[in-house]
Amino acid sequence: MTKEQRNAIRDTLERITQANSGRLTPEAVVQEAKSKDSPLHDCFEWDQRKAAHQYRIWQARELITSIKVEVRTDKTTLSTVAYVRDPTAGPSEQGYVRTLSLVGETEMARDVLLEEFGRARAALQRANDLAAVFHLQEEIGLVSDRIEHMRVRVSQEAHA
């Protein structure tokens, strides 16, 4: 996507926001995007068969990741996701494996944890950026630093 396209999309989203009393909704965005002249039009799949299939794939991902499993440790019982992204899958491949199948698979389990730490770090970066805008940034850095420390520790253990 070019800078001009991003700017046109940003401007269009702003126009929709202003037209809806300061609120931007996915429904309003799709309505705008239906016009072939809209800068948003090419951001969507308009072939109904392809779009329906993509939506069902998204629904399958939601279903897979919604399943929980109870795990008992020495001290407690916790509920966590029953499936995680297959750590052996390539960047463009899809697939999940049972979380419990990775118990004892130290390297793959570490890869899964590193992926989770990356997601947590990204979420905290987003929170940090928002906190800076709202002048509430102070403590998020401490949490982010702790997650980065854990990520580095797990990563180093994987290479030891």
Secondary structure per residue as TSV (DSSP state, phi and psi in degrees):
chain	resnum	aa	ss	phi	psi
A	1	M	-	360.0	133.3
A	2	T	-	-81.3	166.2
A	3	K	H	-62.8	-38.9
A	4	E	H	-64.2	-39.7
A	5	Q	H	-65.0	-44.8
A	6	R	H	-59.8	-42.3
A	7	N	H	-64.3	-41.2
A	8	A	H	-64.3	-40.2
A	9	I	H	-64.9	-46.7
A	10	R	H	-57.7	-46.0
A	11	D	H	-63.7	-39.7
A	12	T	H	-65.3	-44.1
A	13	L	H	-61.9	-38.2
A	14	E	H	-65.3	-41.4
A	15	R	H	-61.9	-43.1
A	16	I	H	-62.8	-42.8
A	17	T	H	-58.8	-48.3
A	18	Q	H	-63.5	-38.2
A	19	A	H	-70.2	-17.0
A	20	N	T	-114.4	38.9
A	21	S	T	56.1	37.2
A	22	G	T	87.6	8.0
A	23	R	-	-119.1	130.0
A	24	L	-	-106.0	124.9
A	25	T	-	-120.1	149.8
A	26	P	H	-56.7	-38.3
A	27	E	H	-60.0	-44.2
A	28	A	H	-65.6	-36.6
A	29	V	H	-65.6	-45.2
A	30	V	H	-64.1	-41.7
A	31	Q	H	-57.4	-46.2
A	32	E	H	-63.0	-41.1
A	33	A	H	-69.6	-18.1
A	34	K	T	-61.3	-30.8
A	35	S	S	-70.9	127.3
A	36	K	T	-64.4	-18.7
A	37	D	T	-84.4	-10.6
A	38	S	S	-74.3	140.8
A	39	P	T	-62.4	-17.1
A	40	L	T	-84.9	-17.9
A	41	H	G	-53.5	-47.5
A	42	D	G	-74.7	-3.6
A	43	C	G	-82.3	-6.2
A	44	F	S	-120.6	153.6
A	45	E	-	-89.2	117.9
A	46	W	-	-101.3	-11.6
A	47	D	-	-72.3	115.4
A	48	Q	H	-59.6	-38.8
A	49	R	H	-65.9	-46.9
A	50	K	H	-64.3	-43.6
A	51	A	H	-63.5	-41.6
A	52	A	H	-64.1	-41.6
A	53	H	H	-65.3	-44.5
A	54	Q	H	-60.4	-39.1
A	55	Y	H	-66.2	-41.0
A	56	R	H	-65.5	-36.9
A	57	I	H	-61.7	-44.7
A	58	W	H	-60.3	-43.9
A	59	Q	H	-61.9	-39.2
A	60	A	H	-63.4	-41.7
A	61	R	H	-60.8	-45.0
A	62	E	H	-59.9	-43.2
A	63	L	H	-63.0	-49.1
A	64	I	H	-57.9	-47.7
A	65	T	H	-78.8	-7.4
A	66	S	H	-83.9	-17.4
A	67	I	-	-76.3	133.2
A	68	K	E	-112.5	159.2
A	69	V	E	-133.9	141.6
A	70	E	E	-91.7	132.7
A	71	V	E	-123.2	129.0
A	72	R	E	-98.8	128.4
A	73	T	-	-108.2	-176.2
A	74	D	S	-59.1	-32.1
A	75	K	S	-111.0	-21.3
A	76	T	-	-155.5	171.2
A	77	T	E	-116.2	131.7
A	78	L	E	-128.9	158.4
A	79	S	E	-110.6	129.1
A	80	T	E	-141.8	175.6
A	81	V	E	-64.9	141.0
A	82	A	S	-81.9	-22.6
A	83	Y	E	-130.7	143.0
A	84	V	E	-128.9	161.6
A	85	R	E	-59.9	135.1
A	86	D	-	-62.2	116.1
A	87	P	T	-68.0	-13.1
A	88	T	T	-91.2	-7.1
A	89	A	S	-73.5	141.0
A	90	G	-	-71.7	170.6
A	91	P	T	-58.0	-32.1
A	92	S	T	-101.5	5.5
A	93	E	-	-96.4	152.9
A	94	Q	-	-112.7	155.0
A	95	G	-	157.1	149.1
A	96	Y	E	-126.9	154.9
A	97	V	E	-129.5	155.9
A	98	R	E	-62.8	132.4
A	99	T	G	-55.6	-46.2
A	100	L	G	-67.8	-18.6
A	101	S	G	-71.0	-14.0
A	102	L	G	-92.8	-5.3
A	103	V	T	-64.0	124.6
A	104	G	T	90.5	-12.6
A	105	E	-	-96.5	75.1
A	106	T	H	-53.6	-47.4
A	107	E	H	-67.2	-44.3
A	108	M	H	-67.4	-38.1
A	109	A	H	-62.0	-40.3
A	110	R	H	-63.8	-41.3
A	111	D	H	-59.8	-41.2
A	112	V	H	-63.8	-45.5
A	113	L	H	-61.9	-41.7
A	114	L	H	-62.4	-38.6
A	115	E	H	-63.2	-43.4
A	116	E	H	-64.7	-42.1
A	117	F	H	-61.7	-37.9
A	118	G	H	-62.1	-42.5
A	119	R	H	-64.3	-43.0
A	120	A	H	-63.2	-41.8
A	121	R	H	-63.1	-42.4
A	122	A	H	-64.0	-42.2
A	123	A	H	-63.9	-40.9
A	124	L	H	-68.7	-34.2
A	125	Q	H	-63.6	-42.3
A	126	R	H	-62.6	-45.1
A	127	A	H	-61.9	-40.5
A	128	N	H	-63.1	-43.5
A	129	D	H	-62.5	-42.7
A	130	L	H	-66.1	-41.4
A	131	A	H	-60.9	-37.1
A	132	A	H	-63.7	-41.9
A	133	V	H	-61.4	-38.8
A	134	F	T	-91.9	3.6
A	135	H	T	60.4	42.5
A	136	L	-	-131.2	37.5
A	137	Q	-	-85.9	-19.7
A	138	E	T	-50.4	-53.7
A	139	E	T	-83.8	-19.6
A	140	I	H	-62.6	-34.7
A	141	G	H	-59.5	-36.9
A	142	L	H	-65.0	-43.3
A	143	V	H	-65.9	-44.8
A	144	S	H	-60.8	-42.7
A	145	D	H	-61.9	-39.4
A	146	R	H	-65.7	-42.5
A	147	I	H	-64.9	-41.5
A	148	E	H	-63.2	-39.3
A	149	H	H	-60.3	-45.0
A	150	M	H	-64.4	-41.4
A	151	R	H	-61.6	-45.1
A	152	V	H	-64.1	-42.7
A	153	R	H	-61.1	-47.0
A	154	V	H	-64.9	-40.0
A	155	S	H	-64.2	-41.6
A	156	Q	H	-66.5	-38.1
A	157	E	H	-64.1	-33.2
A	158	A	H	-68.7	-27.3
A	159	H	H	-99.0	1.0
A	160	A	-	-82.3	360.0
